[in-house]
Amino acid sequence: MDLRSTITCPHCGHSETETMPTDACQWYYDCKKCGALLRPKDGDCCVYCSYGNVSCPPVQHGMLCGDGSASD
């Protein structure tokens, strides 16, 4: 499992590599360059799934982020 993901801000294009939490979804992320508050896109569980180059740990394991159930 990859715990590092590079988030790219859709507003300014700044990229930052972050370590993802393994025990919770991250629903908000503040861009370190422009200060934009990023939220997941519709249908995504967290900011890593929306703006990162690596999906969050639960999704990597075939789970639905945040609830521990398997996705089909």
Phi and psi in radians as a Rosetta constraint file:
Dihedral C 1 N 2 CA 2 C 2 CIRCULARHARMONIC -1.676 0.35
Dihedral N 2 CA 2 C 2 N 3 CIRCULARHARMONIC 2.104 0.35
Dihedral C 2 N 3 CA 3 C 3 CIRCULARHARMONIC -1.714 0.35
Dihedral N 3 CA 3 C 3 N 4 CIRCULARHARMONIC -0.003 0.35
Dihedral C 3 N 4 CA 4 C 4 CIRCULARHARMONIC -1.914 0.35
Dihedral N 4 CA 4 C 4 N 5 CIRCULARHARMONIC 2.370 0.35
Dihedral C 4 N 5 CA 5 C 5 CIRCULARHARMONIC -2.445 0.35
Dihedral N 5 CA 5 C 5 N 6 CIRCULARHARMONIC 2.475 0.35
Dihedral C 5 N 6 CA 6 C 6 CIRCULARHARMONIC -1.714 0.35
Dihedral N 6 CA 6 C 6 N 7 CIRCULARHARMONIC 1.989 0.35
Dihedral C 6 N 7 CA 7 C 7 CIRCULARHARMONIC -1.553 0.35
Dihedral N 7 CA 7 C 7 N 8 CIRCULARHARMONIC 2.312 0.35
Dihedral C 7 N 8 CA 8 C 8 CIRCULARHARMONIC -2.000 0.35
Dihedral N 8 CA 8 C 8 N 9 CIRCULARHARMONIC 2.145 0.35
Dihedral C 8 N 9 CA 9 C 9 CIRCULARHARMONIC -1.223 0.35
Dihedral N 9 CA 9 C 9 N 10 CIRCULARHARMONIC 2.227 0.35
Dihedral C 9 N 10 CA 10 C 10 CIRCULARHARMONIC -1.299 0.35
Dihedral N 10 CA 10 C 10 N 11 CIRCULARHARMONIC -0.216 0.35
Dihedral C 10 N 11 CA 11 C 11 CIRCULARHARMONIC -1.530 0.35
Dihedral N 11 CA 11 C 11 N 12 CIRCULARHARMONIC -0.778 0.35
Dihedral C 11 N 12 CA 12 C 12 CIRCULARHARMONIC -2.093 0.35
Dihedral N 12 CA 12 C 12 N 13 CIRCULARHARMONIC -0.189 0.35
Dihedral C 12 N 13 CA 13 C 13 CIRCULARHARMONIC 1.482 0.35
Dihedral N 13 CA 13 C 13 N 14 CIRCULARHARMONIC 0.002 0.35
Dihedral C 13 N 14 CA 14 C 14 CIRCULARHARMONIC -1.154 0.35
Dihedral N 14 CA 14 C 14 N 15 CIRCULARHARMONIC 2.418 0.35
Dihedral C 14 N 15 CA 15 C 15 CIRCULARHARMONIC -2.037 0.35
Dihedral N 15 CA 15 C 15 N 16 CIRCULARHARMONIC 2.450 0.35
Dihedral C 15 N 16 CA 16 C 16 CIRCULARHARMONIC -2.482 0.35
Dihedral N 16 CA 16 C 16 N 17 CIRCULARHARMONIC 2.302 0.35
Dihedral C 16 N 17 CA 17 C 17 CIRCULARHARMONIC -1.570 0.35
Dihedral N 17 CA 17 C 17 N 18 CIRCULARHARMONIC 2.227 0.35
Dihedral C 17 N 18 CA 18 C 18 CIRCULARHARMONIC -2.224 0.35
Dihedral N 18 CA 18 C 18 N 19 CIRCULARHARMONIC 2.747 0.35
Dihedral C 18 N 19 CA 19 C 19 CIRCULARHARMONIC -1.625 0.35
Dihedral N 19 CA 19 C 19 N 20 CIRCULARHARMONIC 2.205 0.35
Dihedral C 19 N 20 CA 20 C 20 CIRCULARHARMONIC -1.428 0.35
Dihedral N 20 CA 20 C 20 N 21 CIRCULARHARMONIC 2.525 0.35
Dihedral C 20 N 21 CA 21 C 21 CIRCULARHARMONIC -1.225 0.35
Dihedral N 21 CA 21 C 21 N 22 CIRCULARHARMONIC 2.568 0.35
Dihedral C 21 N 22 CA 22 C 22 CIRCULARHARMONIC -1.716 0.35
Dihedral N 22 CA 22 C 22 N 23 CIRCULARHARMONIC -0.204 0.35
Dihedral C 22 N 23 CA 23 C 23 CIRCULARHARMONIC -2.015 0.35
Dihedral N 23 CA 23 C 23 N 24 CIRCULARHARMONIC 0.137 0.35
Dihedral C 23 N 24 CA 24 C 24 CIRCULARHARMONIC -2.820 0.35
Dihedral N 24 CA 24 C 24 N 25 CIRCULARHARMONIC 2.711 0.35
Dihedral C 24 N 25 CA 25 C 25 CIRCULARHARMONIC -1.408 0.35
Dihedral N 25 CA 25 C 25 N 26 CIRCULARHARMONIC 2.620 0.35
Dihedral C 25 N 26 CA 26 C 26 CIRCULARHARMONIC -1.922 0.35
Dihedral N 26 CA 26 C 26 N 27 CIRCULARHARMONIC 1.889 0.35
Dihedral C 26 N 27 CA 27 C 27 CIRCULARHARMONIC -1.582 0.35
Dihedral N 27 CA 27 C 27 N 28 CIRCULARHARMONIC -0.252 0.35
Dihedral C 27 N 28 CA 28 C 28 CIRCULARHARMONIC -2.334 0.35
Dihedral N 28 CA 28 C 28 N 29 CIRCULARHARMONIC 2.578 0.35
Dihedral C 28 N 29 CA 29 C 29 CIRCULARHARMONIC -2.610 0.35
Dihedral N 29 CA 29 C 29 N 30 CIRCULARHARMONIC 2.250 0.35
Dihedral C 29 N 30 CA 30 C 30 CIRCULARHARMONIC -1.629 0.35
Dihedral N 30 CA 30 C 30 N 31 CIRCULARHARMONIC 2.120 0.35
Dihedral C 30 N 31 CA 31 C 31 CIRCULARHARMONIC -1.101 0.35
Dihedral N 31 CA 31 C 31 N 32 CIRCULARHARMONIC 2.281 0.35
Dihedral C 31 N 32 CA 32 C 32 CIRCULARHARMONIC -1.316 0.35
Dihedral N 32 CA 32 C 32 N 33 CIRCULARHARMONIC -0.214 0.35
Dihedral C 32 N 33 CA 33 C 33 CIRCULARHARMONIC -1.722 0.35
Dihedral N 33 CA 33 C 33 N 34 CIRCULARHARMONIC -0.971 0.35
Dihedral C 33 N 34 CA 34 C 34 CIRCULARHARMONIC -1.771 0.35
Dihedral N 34 CA 34 C 34 N 35 CIRCULARHARMONIC -0.177 0.35
Dihedral C 34 N 35 CA 35 C 35 CIRCULARHARMONIC 1.413 0.35
Dihedral N 35 CA 35 C 35 N 36 CIRCULARHARMONIC 0.090 0.35
Dihedral C 35 N 36 CA 36 C 36 CIRCULARHARMONIC -1.091 0.35
Dihedral N 36 CA 36 C 36 N 37 CIRCULARHARMONIC 2.428 0.35
Dihedral C 36 N 37 CA 37 C 37 CIRCULARHARMONIC -1.584 0.35
Dihedral N 37 CA 37 C 37 N 38 CIRCULARHARMONIC 1.950 0.35
Dihedral C 37 N 38 CA 38 C 38 CIRCULARHARMONIC -1.572 0.35
Dihedral N 38 CA 38 C 38 N 39 CIRCULARHARMONIC 2.434 0.35
Dihedral C 38 N 39 CA 39 C 39 CIRCULARHARMONIC -2.222 0.35
Dihedral N 39 CA 39 C 39 N 40 CIRCULARHARMONIC 2.738 0.35
Dihedral C 39 N 40 CA 40 C 40 CIRCULARHARMONIC -1.045 0.35
Dihedral N 40 CA 40 C 40 N 41 CIRCULARHARMONIC 2.542 0.35
Dihedral C 40 N 41 CA 41 C 41 CIRCULARHARMONIC -1.231 0.35
Dihedral N 41 CA 41 C 41 N 42 CIRCULARHARMONIC 2.759 0.35
Dihedral C 41 N 42 CA 42 C 42 CIRCULARHARMONIC -0.938 0.35
Dihedral N 42 CA 42 C 42 N 43 CIRCULARHARMONIC 2.273 0.35
Dihedral C 42 N 43 CA 43 C 43 CIRCULARHARMONIC 1.608 0.35
Dihedral N 43 CA 43 C 43 N 44 CIRCULARHARMONIC -0.223 0.35
Dihedral C 43 N 44 CA 44 C 44 CIRCULARHARMONIC -1.731 0.35
Dihedral N 44 CA 44 C 44 N 45 CIRCULARHARMONIC 2.649 0.35
Dihedral C 44 N 45 CA 45 C 45 CIRCULARHARMONIC -1.540 0.35
Dihedral N 45 CA 45 C 45 N 46 CIRCULARHARMONIC -0.409 0.35
Dihedral C 45 N 46 CA 46 C 46 CIRCULARHARMONIC -2.768 0.35
Dihedral N 46 CA 46 C 46 N 47 CIRCULARHARMONIC 3.027 0.35
Dihedral C 46 N 47 CA 47 C 47 CIRCULARHARMONIC -1.166 0.35
Dihedral N 47 CA 47 C 47 N 48 CIRCULARHARMONIC -0.503 0.35
Dihedral C 47 N 48 CA 48 C 48 CIRCULARHARMONIC -1.189 0.35
Dihedral N 48 CA 48 C 48 N 49 CIRCULARHARMONIC -0.672 0.35
Dihedral C 48 N 49 CA 49 C 49 CIRCULARHARMONIC -1.235 0.35
Dihedral N 49 CA 49 C 49 N 50 CIRCULARHARMONIC -0.475 0.35
Dihedral C 49 N 50 CA 50 C 50 CIRCULARHARMONIC -1.511 0.35
Dihedral N 50 CA 50 C 50 N 51 CIRCULARHARMONIC -0.744 0.35
Dihedral C 50 N 51 CA 51 C 51 CIRCULARHARMONIC -2.146 0.35
Dihedral N 51 CA 51 C 51 N 52 CIRCULARHARMONIC -0.057 0.35
Dihedral C 51 N 52 CA 52 C 52 CIRCULARHARMONIC -1.637 0.35
Dihedral N 52 CA 52 C 52 N 53 CIRCULARHARMONIC 2.836 0.35
Dihedral C 52 N 53 CA 53 C 53 CIRCULARHARMONIC -1.534 0.35
Dihedral N 53 CA 53 C 53 N 54 CIRCULARHARMONIC -0.135 0.35
Dihedral C 53 N 54 CA 54 C 54 CIRCULARHARMONIC -2.296 0.35
Dihedral N 54 CA 54 C 54 N 55 CIRCULARHARMONIC 2.304 0.35
Dihedral C 54 N 55 CA 55 C 55 CIRCULARHARMONIC -1.175 0.35
Dihedral N 55 CA 55 C 55 N 56 CIRCULARHARMONIC 2.796 0.35
Dihedral C 55 N 56 CA 56 C 56 CIRCULARHARMONIC -1.129 0.35
Dihedral N 56 CA 56 C 56 N 57 CIRCULARHARMONIC 2.766 0.35
Dihedral C 56 N 57 CA 57 C 57 CIRCULARHARMONIC -0.927 0.35
Dihedral N 57 CA 57 C 57 N 58 CIRCULARHARMONIC -0.780 0.35
Dihedral C 57 N 58 CA 58 C 58 CIRCULARHARMONIC -1.057 0.35
Dihedral N 58 CA 58 C 58 N 59 CIRCULARHARMONIC -0.699 0.35
Dihedral C 58 N 59 CA 59 C 59 CIRCULARHARMONIC -1.193 0.35
Dihedral N 59 CA 59 C 59 N 60 CIRCULARHARMONIC -0.656 0.35
Dihedral C 59 N 60 CA 60 C 60 CIRCULARHARMONIC -1.035 0.35
Dihedral N 60 CA 60 C 60 N 61 CIRCULARHARMONIC -0.528 0.35
Dihedral C 60 N 61 CA 61 C 61 CIRCULARHARMONIC -1.613 0.35
Dihedral N 61 CA 61 C 61 N 62 CIRCULARHARMONIC 0.156 0.35
Dihedral C 61 N 62 CA 62 C 62 CIRCULARHARMONIC 1.352 0.35
Dihedral N 62 CA 62 C 62 N 63 CIRCULARHARMONIC 0.353 0.35
Dihedral C 62 N 63 CA 63 C 63 CIRCULARHARMONIC -1.809 0.35
Dihedral N 63 CA 63 C 63 N 64 CIRCULARHARMONIC 2.816 0.35
Dihedral C 63 N 64 CA 64 C 64 CIRCULARHARMONIC -1.453 0.35
Dihedral N 64 CA 64 C 64 N 65 CIRCULARHARMONIC 2.202 0.35
Dihedral C 64 N 65 CA 65 C 65 CIRCULARHARMONIC -1.011 0.35
Dihedral N 65 CA 65 C 65 N 66 CIRCULARHARMONIC 2.262 0.35
Dihedral C 65 N 66 CA 66 C 66 CIRCULARHARMONIC 1.604 0.35
Dihedral N 66 CA 66 C 66 N 67 CIRCULARHARMONIC -0.345 0.35
Dihedral C 66 N 67 CA 67 C 67 CIRCULARHARMONIC -2.101 0.35
Dihedral N 67 CA 67 C 67 N 68 CIRCULARHARMONIC -0.115 0.35
Dihedral C 67 N 68 CA 68 C 68 CIRCULARHARMONIC 1.344 0.35
Dihedral N 68 CA 68 C 68 N 69 CIRCULARHARMONIC 0.043 0.35
Dihedral C 68 N 69 CA 69 C 69 CIRCULARHARMONIC -1.613 0.35
Dihedral N 69 CA 69 C 69 N 70 CIRCULARHARMONIC 2.671 0.35
Dihedral C 69 N 70 CA 70 C 70 CIRCULARHARMONIC -1.328 0.35
Dihedral N 70 CA 70 C 70 N 71 CIRCULARHARMONIC 2.498 0.35
Dihedral C 70 N 71 CA 71 C 71 CIRCULARHARMONIC -1.688 0.35
Dihedral N 71 CA 71 C 71 N 72 CIRCULARHARMONIC 2.688 0.35
